[in-house]
């Protein structure tokens, strides 16, 4: 029984998510939150734990301190909510599953928790998105089929009708998958999701990425591109951002961090969630943080900035995700996506 077979109560949806994450009787689930943020989710997960016979623990912290204006934004972990809180970290490391309601990605404490074998699930989207994009085993299978192809490849090339032509030298960093739940020890995921990515060698990304109106979204600015923007890339770094006003805004955004690592190239990958919406921002989907745009079917996502989630050392606070549609993607010169259409049968959504 899935959330699409019949109308489920909210309580049943949260219980089903924990079941997808392999929570069994006797397991320990720690819910991490701060202040009153997502308090309803914390209660729903605790209730789901009770239904499953698992021990639910709510680790509720004070809201994070505001960042002083005079402090340069140079490290993503500078104001981690778990910084200097070893007691909380130790408690989370002892759990079987951590429900992250604060978004720990890029915080060094996350990788300590994962290293202890604890699995972590981040939950940030509004309830309507959690239900609409509820994960399935089919999505997982298709994401993992892509993982196998990407893991074996030594090069990745992305092109577009607008002039994008960039090549990544692979093999240095692992492949990361996201399909909306985690039942594997030491693995992080985010509900909802549905894409996969890796990174090129630190000095192994070269070419150009060209954004054009109607084919790209700038995250975290949550804006559709309305005029051409070109990123020139050499040896794994952005060396120039060309174009009009939007290019200037992006260039100034990156420069404001006063951090050379802000210009590093981060991850590259593609989306496989056929229920995600390209037009979510335009349609005013409540509370949308960009997950629709990051995982919609057939998009290619080009990213700059930190690569800690891949095991890299770039810890800049400047992170830009640019999901693009209508691109073509090749692994070792073999076409995987052509003009936004998935070609590999094992990755195709039902009915595609």
N, C-alpha and C positions, 0 to 999 in steps of 0.2 A: 504494500500500500504506500503510495507516494502522496505528496501534498497536492498533486494534480488529479488523483483518482477521485477524490471527493473533497468537500469543504471541511477543513480541519479547524479546530479551535486553535487559538494562539498558543495555548499550553501544549497542545499536541504537536504543533510545529517545532517548538523548542525541544520537546522530548525527542522528536524524530531526528533533530540535528545532533543531539548527543548520541543517539543510537548510531547514526552515520559515523560518528567519531569513535565508535567502538566502546562506549561507556557501558560497563557492566556492574552488577551488584558487587559492592565492596570496593569499588574504585573511588579515588579521591579526585574531585573536581574543584579547582580554585578559581573563583571569579574575581578578577582584578578591576577595580573601578576607582574613580576619584570624585569627591564631593557628591553631588546629586546627579552627576552626568550618567545617563543610561541606567538609572536606578531600577526602572521597570524591567529592563533586560536582566539585571542581576537577580531580581526576584523570580523571573520566569525560569532562568537557568537553575536556581536553587530548587524551585518547585519540580522541575524536570528531574533533578538529581534524586529527590525524594521518591518520585514515581518509579525510578529505575533501581532504587536501593543503593545508590551511590552516596558517598559522603560529600556534601557540598559545603565549601568554605568561602565566605565573602571577605576578600582583602580590600577594604575600602580606605583609600588614602586621601590626604588633603589635596585640593587642587594644586597643580604645579605653580611655582612662583612665576610671576611675569618676568620676561626678559628685560633687564635694564637697557634703556636706549643707547647707553654709551658702550655696551659690550658688543664687539664685532660678532656677527653671526658666522662663525667659522667651523663649528662642529655640531653634527646632528645630535650628539649625546650630551651637549653642554647642559641642557636642562631636562635630562631624563627624569621622569617622575620616580624612578627607582634608584637614582644616584644616591650613594651613601646610605642606602637603606638595606643593609645586609640581612636583617631579620626577615624583611618581606621577601627578598630574593631567595633566601634559604627555604622559606615556607613554600614558595611557588615551585622550587626545584623538587620538592618532595611529592608534589601532586602528580597524578597520572595525566591530567589534562588541565591546562590553564585557559580560561576564557578571558581574553584580553579586550576590555572595553575602553582602553585608553590609547591604543595603537603604539605598541612597543617597537615596531619595525625600525631598524637602524640604531636603537638603543643597545649598548653593549651588554646590558643585563639580559636581553632576550636571548643572546647566543650562549650565555652561561646557563640559562634555564633549559634551552634546547640541548645543550651539551650534556646535561644530566639525564637525558632520555625522555624528558617531559615533552609532550606535544602541546602546541599552542594554537588556538583559534582566535583570530581577531574578528570582532563584530562591531561595526560602526554605522552601517546604513540604516535608514528608517525601516520600520516593519514591513511596509508595502513592498520594498525592494527585496527584503529577506525572503518573503513568500513568493514573489514573482520569479525570482532567480534562484529558487531553492535547488540545491545540488542534486545530481542524479549519478548513478553508477555509470550510465552511458557517457555522460560528460567526462567523467574520470578516465574511462577507457580511451576516449578520443584524445584527451590531453596527454595521456601516457604513451599513446601511439606516436604523437608528435615528439615527445621526450626522447623516444628511442631513435628517431631520425636525427634529431638535433644533437644527441649525444655522440653519434657516430661521425658527424660531419667535421671537416677541418676548415671549411670556409662557409660564410653566409654572405649573400649579396642581395641588396634591395634596390629596385628600380621603380620609377613611376613615369607616367606620361608627361609630368611637369618638369622632369630633369633630375630627380633623385637618382643617384648612382653611388652607393657606398658599400664597401666590402669590409667584413670582419674576419680576422684570423681567429679561429676557434681552438679549443683544446686546453685552454688554461683554466677556465672556470666551469663549474658544474652547471647542469640544467636545473632550473627551478620550475616546479609545476604548481598551479593553483586551480582547484576545482571545487572549493567551497566547504571542505571538511577534511579532517586529518585523523586517521586511525593508525598511523605509523609513528613509532617512538622517535622523539627528537625532530619531528617535522612541524613546520609552521604552515598555516593556510589562513585564508580570509573568506568569510561568508558575507556576501556572495562573491563569486569569481568565475574563472573559466579561461585561463590562458597559460602560456609557458614562455620562458625566456632564459637567456644566458648572456654572457658578456664576451666581447672580444679581448684579445691580449691588450695589456695596458698601452702598448705602442703599436697595436695591430689593427687600427680602424682608420680607413682612409677613403676620401671621396667627398660627396656633397649630399645634403638632404634638403630638398626643396619643398616647402609647404605652399599650397595654393588654396584659394577660396573654395570651400566646399569639400575639402579632402582631409582636413586636419583639425585637431582640437588641442589647445594649449592647456595643460594641467601643470600646476595647481591653479592657474588663473581662471579655469572654468570658462573658456571663451573659444568660439569657433574662429579660425583664421579667416580674415576678410581681405587680405592682400598678400602677395607673394613674399616669402621669407626664405632665404638661403643660408644654411649653415655650411661653411667650408671646414673640412676636418682633415687633419694631418697627424699621423702617428698617435691616434687615440685622443686627440684634443681638438676642441673647437678653436679655430684660429681666426675666424671672422664670421660675423652675422650681418648679412646684406639684405637690403630692401628698404621699405619706407618706414612709416611710423611704428608699425608692429615689430619690425626688426629692431628698431631703436629701443623700444620698450623691453624686449627680451635681452638685448645687449646690456642695457642699463640695469636690469634685474640681476643678471649674472655678475656684473661688476660691483654691485652694491655689497656683495658678501666679502669683498676684499680678500679673496681666497683663490690662489692659483688652481686648486683642485676643483673649483666650480666649473672649469672648462673641460674636465675629463668626460669621456663617453662612458655611460653606464650600460644598462641592459638593452637587449634587443629581443623581440619575440612576436608572437601573434595570438589573436583571440579566437576562441572556438565556441563561445556561448551564443547559440542562435536565438536565445530569448532576450539578450541584452539589446539595448536600443542606441543606435547612433544619435538619434534626435532627442535623447533624454534631457539634455540641457535646454534645448529649444522648447521642449514641451513642459518645462517646469516641474520635472519629477521631484517630489518633495525630498529635501535634504540630500540631493544627489551630490556625492563627493567624487564622482568620476568613474565608479566601477563599471557602469554600463559602457562607458567609452573605452575603458581599458580592455574589456573582454569581449566586445561585440564581435560577431562572427566575421572572420576574414580580415580584421584590421591588422596592421603591422605597427608595433609601438617602438618608437625610437626614444631613448632616454639619455639624459646627461646627469652628471653628478655622482652621488655616493654609490658604491658597489659592495657595501658591507654584507648585504644579504647573499652575495655570491662568494663571500670569503675573501674579498679584496680589502684594500687598505684605505680607499678613498672615503673619508668621513665628512666631507663637506656638507653643510646644511642646504646648499643650493641644489635642488632636485627639480628637473623638468621632465614631464612625460608628454610625449606627442604622438597619440594614436592617429594613424593615417589610414584612409581607405583608398581602394583602387590601386594599391601597390602590387608589385610582383616580388616574390621572394624565392631565392634559389639556394640550395644546399649542395656544395660541391658541383655547381653548375646544373643540378637537376631541379626542375621547376616544382615548387611546393604550393605556391600561390601565384596565380596569374590574374592581374587586374582585380584583386580582391576576392577571387573565387578559389576555394580550397580544391586542390586537384587529387590529393591522396584519399583513396576510398576509406581507409581506416580512421580518418579524421573528419569525414563529412558528417554533418548533422543529419538526422533522419529526414527523408524527403528531399534532400539536396542533391 
